């Protein structure tokens, strides 16, 4: 929740710094930084009482956030296992494992000799 509030704050600071379009023709209302700060403070005070006014919404939001957190944790764990153990995915599923005949290569020893070995030629 606080992350979203910080993101909203910094995005609003960036938008505040963007100059207005001079071709719009309408004069923009003048708001001082003090007025903007007071409005933001009142908004935060109103948001802090939201769960008191709407407890069902907060309970549902908490449950949704918990489910999202659990799914994100599972996804990170799966990604970590995939990146650290790349051979286990093919070993676990028999359909993905190649047949024994596919493991026998068709290259001859002459095919496996590198064609170029750098400045010194043959090693």
Residue, then its C-alpha position, 0 to 999 in steps of 0.5 A: x500500500x505504501x509502495x503505491x502511495x510513494x509511486x503515486x506521489x513521485x508520478x504526481x511530482x513528475x507530472x507537476x513539473x511538465x509544462x502546460x500546453x500553451x496552445x490549449x488557450x485556457x488558463x490553468x488554475x493557479x495552485x501553490x505548493x502549499x495548497x497542493x501539500x494541504x490537499x495531499x495531506x487531506x487525501x491521505x487522512x481520508x484514506x487512512x479512515x477508509x477501512x473504518x468506513x468499509x470494513x468488508x472491502x478491506x477484508x476482501x482486499x487483504x484476502x486478494x493481496x494474500x492470494x497474490x503474494x502466495x502466487x508471486x512467491x510460488x512463481x519466484x520459487x519455480x523460477x529460482x528452481x528452473x534457473x538453478x537446476x536446468x536439467x531437472x525439467x527435462x528429466x521429470x517429464x518423460x515426454x520431453x526426454x529424447x529417445x536413446x537413438x536421438x542421443x547418438x550423434x551423427x558427427x564424425x571425429x573430423x566434424x568435431x575438430x574446430x576449423x579455426x584456433x586463433x592466432x597461433x594455429x593448431x594448439 
